[in-house]
């Protein structure tokens, strides 16, 4: 059994096989899903479901870029289903995944970028980079329209620097420069690059001597969960990748590296800030207070150094655009109005908005209490805690989109896939499996491997 290093009341002991990758109900279910994914009928059904999902967008979406994605991606998924059905078994799954990722992610991304079509979020990021270079601040001082608001923290403007340096982009955030130059400067290319590199690095950390990440990463990227935001403008993709990598580094006992990665994530959006205490508790429970303190110090210092200068330079702009606007408290309402519980409650009036904020606080307190009472002992458990907290926050926020839920979904899925073999990763300490008696030390004795 494994007990936490946290001081105070002893925590319930956790079986070693749960702490370090053994079989438990959630992992058994995941293993069954992974095994079934290799079956031809499951592959065909998955491609057909994705085709149906994509086929809805040309009919229901009001955004031209989403309609284009749906048209191209639906055909790609149908072709992938055909290949999965007729090709010989050793090649069917890989061929279907390759066709799906090319047709549902790469081709729509290139077409949209070459023609200068993107969602307004991409244009906001690219404009913030131009403002940063010319004025020293990524925020417009007096926003009037929705697209004048920049709800991201200053480091997000880094993804717009290629566009600012290469030129183009125009004055509208809804359209950008086309052609090869526009493709090279498009912020979506850099969103996707950081996302994929971080997920590959997290996989390598958690499975250093296991299977390659190429096929799982291809399948994940080909899924509508990633392919749609990647093609039309997924500003959350780099945040997802950095959070996965930060938790993987913490799980491998690298507090300084985890702190640096999480500092960058925290300088992109407020959404990443809960990842810092989760990583710190993981490090504290497994590697001790000093490791947790180093991670927190590096993460907080780095994020503060990246954010505070801009807050001091334009405090009102940052407060209005980064805090009030996402919470639905600004003069201009955010367009993020998916019918999630928080938005429905907020629509009841001013009292409804404050009720959402109270529910957010109570939900955060409950997640924090659970985190301290049963601290995570692996990166997978830490990702689960963070995913639950973020999902609750997105569901209860006064303004939100269904797309925000991609962050907790990928967090919970990717790190679990990377460790699904049920084996202890190289360098992970083994622990005795006997339950400690009350008279024994709170810290489990960890013999060398």
C-alpha positions as CSV (number, residue, x, y, z in Angstrom):
1,X,0.0,0.0,0.0
2,X,1.1,3.6,-0.6
3,X,0.4,6.5,1.8
4,X,0.8,10.1,1.2
5,X,3.7,12.3,2.4
6,X,1.3,15.1,3.2
7,X,1.3,16.1,6.9
8,X,-1.6,15.8,9.2
9,X,-4.3,13.1,9.4
10,X,-3.2,9.9,7.7
11,X,-4.8,9.4,4.3
12,X,-6.5,6.2,3.2
13,X,-3.9,3.9,1.9
14,X,-3.9,3.3,-1.9
15,X,-3.0,-0.1,-3.4
16,X,0.3,0.0,-5.1
17,X,-1.1,-1.5,-8.2
18,X,-3.5,1.5,-8.4
19,X,-0.8,4.0,-7.7
20,X,1.7,2.8,-10.3
21,X,-0.3,1.6,-13.2
22,X,-1.9,-1.7,-12.1
23,X,-5.3,-2.8,-13.3
24,X,-8.3,-1.1,-11.8
25,X,-11.9,-0.6,-13.1
26,X,-11.2,2.5,-15.2
27,X,-8.0,1.0,-16.7
28,X,-9.7,-2.3,-17.4
29,X,-12.4,-0.5,-19.3
30,X,-9.8,1.5,-21.3
31,X,-7.9,-1.7,-22.1
32,X,-11.1,-3.3,-23.4
33,X,-11.8,-0.2,-25.5
34,X,-8.2,-0.2,-26.9
35,X,-8.4,-3.9,-27.7
36,X,-11.8,-3.5,-29.5
37,X,-10.4,-0.6,-31.5
38,X,-8.3,-3.0,-33.4
39,X,-11.4,-4.8,-34.7
40,X,-12.6,-4.1,-38.2
41,X,-16.2,-3.4,-37.3
42,X,-15.3,-1.0,-34.6
43,X,-13.0,0.9,-36.9
44,X,-15.6,1.2,-39.6
45,X,-18.3,2.2,-37.0
46,X,-15.9,4.9,-35.6
47,X,-15.3,6.4,-39.0
48,X,-19.0,6.4,-39.8
49,X,-19.8,8.1,-36.5
50,X,-17.2,10.8,-37.2
51,X,-18.6,11.2,-40.8
52,X,-22.0,11.8,-39.3
53,X,-20.6,14.3,-36.8
54,X,-18.8,16.2,-39.6
55,X,-21.8,16.0,-41.9
56,X,-23.9,18.1,-39.5
57,X,-21.7,21.2,-39.9
58,X,-22.5,22.0,-43.5
59,X,-26.2,21.9,-42.6
60,X,-26.3,23.5,-39.2
61,X,-23.3,25.8,-38.8
62,X,-23.5,29.5,-39.7
63,X,-19.7,29.8,-40.0
64,X,-18.2,29.3,-43.5
65,X,-15.0,27.7,-42.2
66,X,-16.9,25.1,-40.1
67,X,-19.1,24.3,-43.1
68,X,-16.0,23.8,-45.3
69,X,-14.4,21.6,-42.7
70,X,-17.6,19.5,-42.4
71,X,-17.8,19.0,-46.1
72,X,-14.2,17.9,-46.6
73,X,-14.0,15.9,-43.3
74,X,-17.2,14.0,-43.9
75,X,-15.9,12.7,-47.2
76,X,-12.5,11.8,-45.6
77,X,-14.2,9.8,-42.8
78,X,-16.4,7.9,-45.3
79,X,-13.3,7.0,-47.4
80,X,-11.5,5.9,-44.2
81,X,-14.5,3.7,-43.3
82,X,-14.3,2.1,-46.8
83,X,-10.6,1.4,-46.4
84,X,-11.1,0.0,-43.0
85,X,-13.7,-2.4,-44.4
86,X,-12.0,-3.7,-47.5
87,X,-8.2,-3.6,-47.0
88,X,-6.3,-6.5,-45.5
89,X,-6.4,-6.5,-41.7
90,X,-2.7,-5.6,-41.0
91,X,-3.0,-2.4,-43.1
92,X,-6.7,-1.4,-42.8
93,X,-6.5,0.5,-39.5
94,X,-3.3,2.4,-40.3
95,X,-4.6,3.3,-43.8
96,X,-7.9,4.5,-42.4
97,X,-6.2,6.6,-39.7
98,X,-3.9,8.2,-42.3
99,X,-6.7,9.1,-44.7
100,X,-8.8,10.5,-41.8
101,X,-6.0,12.7,-40.5
102,X,-5.1,14.0,-43.9
103,X,-8.6,14.6,-45.0
104,X,-10.2,15.8,-41.8
105,X,-7.3,17.9,-40.4
106,X,-4.5,18.7,-42.8
107,X,-6.4,19.3,-46.0
108,X,-9.0,21.6,-44.4
109,X,-6.3,23.5,-42.4
110,X,-4.3,24.1,-45.6
111,X,-7.4,25.1,-47.6
112,X,-8.6,27.5,-45.0
113,X,-5.2,29.0,-44.4
114,X,-4.5,29.5,-48.1
115,X,-7.8,31.3,-48.6
116,X,-7.4,33.3,-45.4
117,X,-10.4,31.9,-43.7
118,X,-10.4,31.4,-39.9
119,X,-12.4,31.9,-36.8
120,X,-12.2,35.2,-35.1
121,X,-10.1,33.8,-32.2
122,X,-7.1,33.3,-34.5
123,X,-7.4,36.8,-35.8
124,X,-7.5,38.1,-32.2
125,X,-4.3,36.3,-31.4
126,X,-2.5,37.6,-34.5
127,X,-3.7,41.2,-33.9
128,X,-2.5,40.9,-30.3
129,X,1.0,40.1,-31.6
130,X,0.9,43.2,-33.9
131,X,-0.2,45.4,-31.1
132,X,2.5,43.9,-28.8
133,X,5.2,44.8,-31.4
134,X,3.9,48.3,-32.1
135,X,2.5,49.5,-28.7
136,X,4.0,47.2,-26.1
137,X,0.7,45.8,-25.1
138,X,-1.4,43.0,-26.8
139,X,-4.7,44.7,-25.7
140,X,-6.8,47.4,-27.4
141,X,-7.3,50.2,-24.8
142,X,-10.9,50.8,-25.6
143,X,-12.7,47.7,-27.0
144,X,-16.1,48.3,-28.6
145,X,-17.0,45.2,-30.5
146,X,-16.7,41.5,-29.5
147,X,-13.7,41.1,-31.8
148,X,-11.9,44.0,-30.1
149,X,-11.7,41.9,-26.9
150,X,-8.6,39.7,-26.2
151,X,-9.6,37.3,-23.4
152,X,-6.2,35.6,-23.4
153,X,-3.1,36.2,-21.2
154,X,-0.1,37.9,-22.9
155,X,1.9,34.8,-23.9
156,X,-0.9,33.8,-26.3
157,X,0.3,36.6,-28.6
158,X,3.5,34.6,-29.2
159,X,1.5,32.4,-31.6
160,X,0.7,35.5,-33.6
161,X,4.3,36.6,-34.0
162,X,4.9,34.6,-37.3
163,X,2.0,36.5,-38.9
164,X,3.2,39.8,-37.5
165,X,6.8,39.2,-38.8
166,X,5.8,37.8,-42.2
167,X,3.1,40.5,-42.7
168,X,-0.5,40.3,-43.8
169,X,-3.6,39.7,-41.8
170,X,-5.4,42.9,-42.7
171,X,-7.5,44.9,-40.4
172,X,-10.2,42.3,-39.8
173,X,-9.8,39.4,-37.4
174,X,-12.2,37.2,-39.5
175,X,-9.9,37.1,-42.5
176,X,-6.2,36.8,-43.0
177,X,-3.6,36.7,-45.8
178,X,-3.8,33.8,-48.1
179,X,-1.2,32.0,-50.2
180,X,1.9,30.2,-49.0
181,X,3.1,33.3,-46.9
182,X,-0.3,33.3,-45.2
183,X,0.0,29.6,-44.5
184,X,3.4,30.0,-42.9
185,X,2.3,32.8,-40.7
186,X,-1.1,31.4,-39.7
187,X,-1.3,31.0,-35.9
188,X,-3.2,27.7,-36.4
189,X,0.0,26.1,-37.7
190,X,1.8,27.0,-34.5
191,X,-1.1,26.0,-32.3
192,X,-1.1,22.5,-33.9
193,X,2.7,22.2,-33.8
194,X,2.9,22.9,-30.0
195,X,0.0,20.6,-29.3
196,X,1.4,17.7,-31.2
197,X,5.0,18.1,-29.9
198,X,3.8,18.3,-26.3
199,X,1.6,15.2,-26.5
200,X,4.4,13.3,-28.2
201,X,6.8,14.4,-25.4
202,X,4.3,13.4,-22.7
203,X,3.9,10.0,-24.2
204,X,7.7,9.5,-24.4
205,X,8.0,10.4,-20.7
206,X,5.4,8.0,-19.5
207,X,6.3,5.2,-21.8
208,X,10.0,5.6,-22.5
209,X,10.5,2.0,-23.8
210,X,7.0,1.3,-25.0
211,X,5.2,1.6,-28.3
212,X,5.5,4.7,-30.4
213,X,3.0,7.5,-30.1
214,X,2.7,7.8,-33.9
215,X,-0.5,5.7,-34.4
216,X,-2.4,6.9,-31.2
217,X,-1.5,10.5,-32.0
218,X,-2.6,10.1,-35.6
219,X,-6.0,8.6,-34.5
220,X,-6.5,11.4,-31.9
221,X,-5.7,14.1,-34.4
222,X,-8.0,12.6,-37.0
223,X,-10.9,12.5,-34.5
224,X,-13.4,15.4,-34.8
225,X,-12.4,16.3,-31.2
226,X,-9.1,17.6,-32.5
227,X,-9.4,17.9,-36.2
228,X,-12.2,20.5,-36.1
229,X,-10.4,23.0,-33.7
230,X,-7.1,22.3,-35.4
231,X,-8.5,23.3,-38.8
232,X,-10.7,26.3,-37.9
233,X,-8.8,27.8,-35.0
234,X,-8.1,25.9,-31.8
235,X,-6.6,28.4,-29.4
236,X,-6.9,25.8,-26.6
237,X,-4.8,23.1,-28.4
238,X,-1.4,24.4,-27.1
239,X,-2.9,24.8,-23.6
240,X,-4.0,21.1,-23.7
241,X,-0.6,20.0,-24.9
242,X,1.3,22.0,-22.2
243,X,-0.9,20.7,-19.4
244,X,-0.4,17.1,-20.5
245,X,3.3,17.6,-20.7
246,X,3.5,19.4,-17.3
247,X,1.7,16.7,-15.5
248,X,3.8,14.0,-17.2
249,X,6.9,15.8,-16.1
250,X,5.6,16.0,-12.5
251,X,4.7,12.3,-12.6
252,X,8.3,11.5,-13.6
253,X,9.7,13.6,-10.7
254,X,11.0,16.6,-12.7
255,X,9.7,19.6,-10.7
256,X,11.7,22.3,-12.4
257,X,10.8,21.2,-15.9
258,X,7.2,20.7,-14.9
259,X,7.2,24.2,-13.4
260,X,8.6,25.8,-16.6
261,X,6.0,24.1,-18.8
262,X,3.1,25.0,-16.6
263,X,4.4,28.6,-16.3
264,X,4.1,28.9,-20.1
265,X,0.6,27.3,-20.0
266,X,-0.5,29.7,-17.2
267,X,0.7,32.7,-19.2
268,X,-1.6,31.6,-22.0
269,X,-5.0,31.4,-20.3
270,X,-6.4,31.4,-16.7
271,X,-7.7,27.9,-17.5
272,X,-4.2,26.4,-16.9
273,X,-3.8,27.8,-13.4
274,X,-5.5,24.8,-11.6
275,X,-2.8,22.5,-13.1
276,X,-0.2,24.0,-10.8
277,X,-1.7,22.9,-7.5
278,X,-2.5,19.5,-9.0
279,X,1.1,19.0,-10.1
280,X,2.4,20.3,-6.8
281,X,0.2,17.9,-4.7
282,X,1.4,15.0,-7.0
283,X,5.0,15.9,-6.4
284,X,4.5,16.4,-2.7
285,X,2.7,13.1,-2.2
286,X,5.4,11.1,-4.1
287,X,8.6,13.1,-4.0
288,X,8.3,15.3,-1.0
289,X,7.8,18.9,-0.1
290,X,11.0,20.2,-1.7
291,X,10.0,18.9,-5.1
292,X,6.5,20.4,-4.8
293,X,8.0,23.8,-3.6
294,X,10.4,23.9,-6.6
295,X,7.6,23.3,-9.1
296,X,5.3,25.9,-7.6
297,X,8.1,28.5,-7.3
298,X,9.2,28.0,-10.9
299,X,5.6,28.0,-12.3
300,X,4.3,31.0,-10.3
301,X,7.5,33.0,-10.9
302,X,7.5,32.4,-14.6
303,X,3.8,33.1,-15.1
304,X,3.9,36.2,-12.9
305,X,6.9,37.5,-14.8
306,X,5.1,37.0,-18.1
307,X,1.8,38.6,-17.0
308,X,2.4,41.3,-14.4
309,X,4.3,43.8,-16.6
310,X,1.3,44.0,-18.9
311,X,-1.1,44.2,-16.0
312,X,0.8,47.2,-14.7
313,X,1.0,48.8,-18.1
314,X,-2.8,48.5,-18.8
315,X,-4.6,47.3,-15.7
316,X,-8.1,48.4,-16.8
317,X,-7.8,46.7,-20.2
318,X,-6.6,43.5,-18.7
319,X,-9.4,43.5,-16.1
320,X,-12.0,44.2,-18.7
321,X,-10.9,41.8,-21.4
322,X,-9.3,38.9,-19.5
323,X,-11.5,38.8,-16.4
324,X,-14.8,40.4,-16.9
325,X,-15.4,39.5,-20.5
326,X,-15.0,35.6,-20.1
327,X,-17.2,35.7,-17.0
328,X,-20.0,37.6,-18.9
329,X,-19.6,40.7,-16.7
330,X,-18.3,43.2,-19.4
331,X,-20.4,45.7,-21.3
332,X,-20.0,43.6,-24.5
333,X,-21.3,40.0,-24.0
334,X,-19.1,37.1,-24.9
335,X,-20.4,35.0,-27.9
336,X,-19.6,31.8,-25.9
337,X,-23.2,30.9,-25.2
338,X,-23.6,27.1,-25.5
339,X,-26.6,25.8,-23.5
340,X,-24.5,24.5,-20.7
341,X,-25.9,24.6,-17.1
342,X,-23.9,27.7,-16.1
343,X,-25.2,29.7,-19.1
344,X,-28.8,28.6,-18.5
345,X,-28.6,29.7,-14.9
346,X,-26.9,33.0,-15.9
347,X,-29.8,33.7,-18.2
348,X,-32.1,34.0,-15.2
349,X,-30.8,37.5,-14.6
350,X,-28.2,39.3,-12.5
351,X,-28.9,36.9,-9.6
352,X,-28.2,34.0,-11.9
353,X,-24.8,35.2,-12.8
354,X,-23.8,35.6,-9.2
355,X,-25.3,32.1,-8.5
356,X,-23.0,30.7,-11.2
357,X,-20.0,32.3,-9.5
358,X,-21.0,30.9,-6.2
359,X,-21.4,27.5,-7.7
360,X,-18.0,27.8,-9.3
361,X,-16.4,28.6,-6.0
362,X,-18.1,25.7,-4.2
363,X,-17.1,23.3,-7.0
364,X,-13.5,24.5,-6.8
365,X,-13.5,24.0,-3.1
366,X,-14.9,20.5,-3.4
367,X,-12.2,19.5,-6.0
368,X,-9.5,21.0,-3.8
369,X,-10.7,19.1,-0.8
370,X,-10.7,15.9,-2.8
371,X,-7.2,16.7,-4.1
372,X,-5.8,17.0,-0.6
373,X,-7.8,14.1,1.0
374,X,-6.8,11.7,-1.8
375,X,-3.7,13.1,-3.4
376,X,-2.8,11.8,-6.8
377,X,0.2,9.4,-7.0
378,X,0.6,9.2,-10.7
379,X,0.3,11.5,-13.7
380,X,-2.9,9.7,-14.7
381,X,-4.5,10.3,-11.4
382,X,-3.4,13.9,-11.5
383,X,-4.9,14.3,-15.0
384,X,-8.2,12.8,-13.7
385,X,-8.3,15.3,-10.8
386,X,-7.6,18.2,-13.1
387,X,-10.0,17.0,-15.8
388,X,-12.9,16.8,-13.2
389,X,-12.2,20.3,-11.9
390,X,-12.0,21.9,-15.4
391,X,-15.1,20.1,-16.6
392,X,-17.0,21.3,-13.6
393,X,-15.8,24.8,-14.2
394,X,-16.7,24.8,-17.8
395,X,-20.2,23.4,-17.1
396,X,-20.9,26.0,-14.4
397,X,-19.3,29.1,-16.0
398,X,-21.8,31.8,-17.0
399,X,-20.4,31.7,-20.5
400,X,-18.9,28.7,-22.2
401,X,-18.8,26.5,-25.3
402,X,-19.0,22.7,-25.8
403,X,-15.6,22.9,-27.4
404,X,-14.0,23.8,-24.0
405,X,-14.7,20.3,-22.8
406,X,-12.0,19.0,-25.2
407,X,-9.4,20.1,-22.6
408,X,-10.6,17.7,-19.8
409,X,-11.4,14.9,-22.3
410,X,-7.9,14.9,-23.8
411,X,-6.3,15.3,-20.4
412,X,-8.0,12.2,-19.1
413,X,-7.5,10.2,-22.3
414,X,-4.0,10.8,-23.5
415,X,-2.0,10.2,-20.3
416,X,-4.1,7.1,-19.6
417,X,-3.4,5.8,-23.1
418,X,0.4,6.4,-22.5
419,X,0.4,4.2,-19.4
420,X,-2.3,1.7,-20.3
421,X,0.1,-1.3,-20.4
422,X,-0.2,-1.7,-16.6
423,X,3.6,-1.8,-16.2
424,X,5.7,0.3,-14.0
425,X,7.6,2.8,-16.1
426,X,11.3,2.8,-16.0
427,X,12.6,4.8,-13.1
428,X,9.3,4.6,-11.1
429,X,9.8,3.4,-7.6
430,X,8.2,0.2,-6.6
431,X,6.4,-0.1,-3.2
432,X,5.4,-2.9,-0.9
433,X,1.8,-4.1,-1.3
434,X,1.0,-4.8,2.4
435,X,-1.3,-2.4,4.2
436,X,0.7,-0.5,6.8
437,X,-0.4,-0.8,10.4
438,X,-1.3,2.4,12.3
439,X,2.0,2.3,14.2
440,X,4.0,2.3,10.9
441,X,5.3,5.4,9.3
442,X,3.0,7.5,7.1
443,X,5.5,7.3,4.3
444,X,5.7,4.1,2.5
445,X,9.2,2.5,2.3
446,X,10.3,2.6,-1.3
447,X,13.0,0.0,-2.0
448,X,15.2,0.6,-5.0
449,X,14.3,-1.2,-8.1
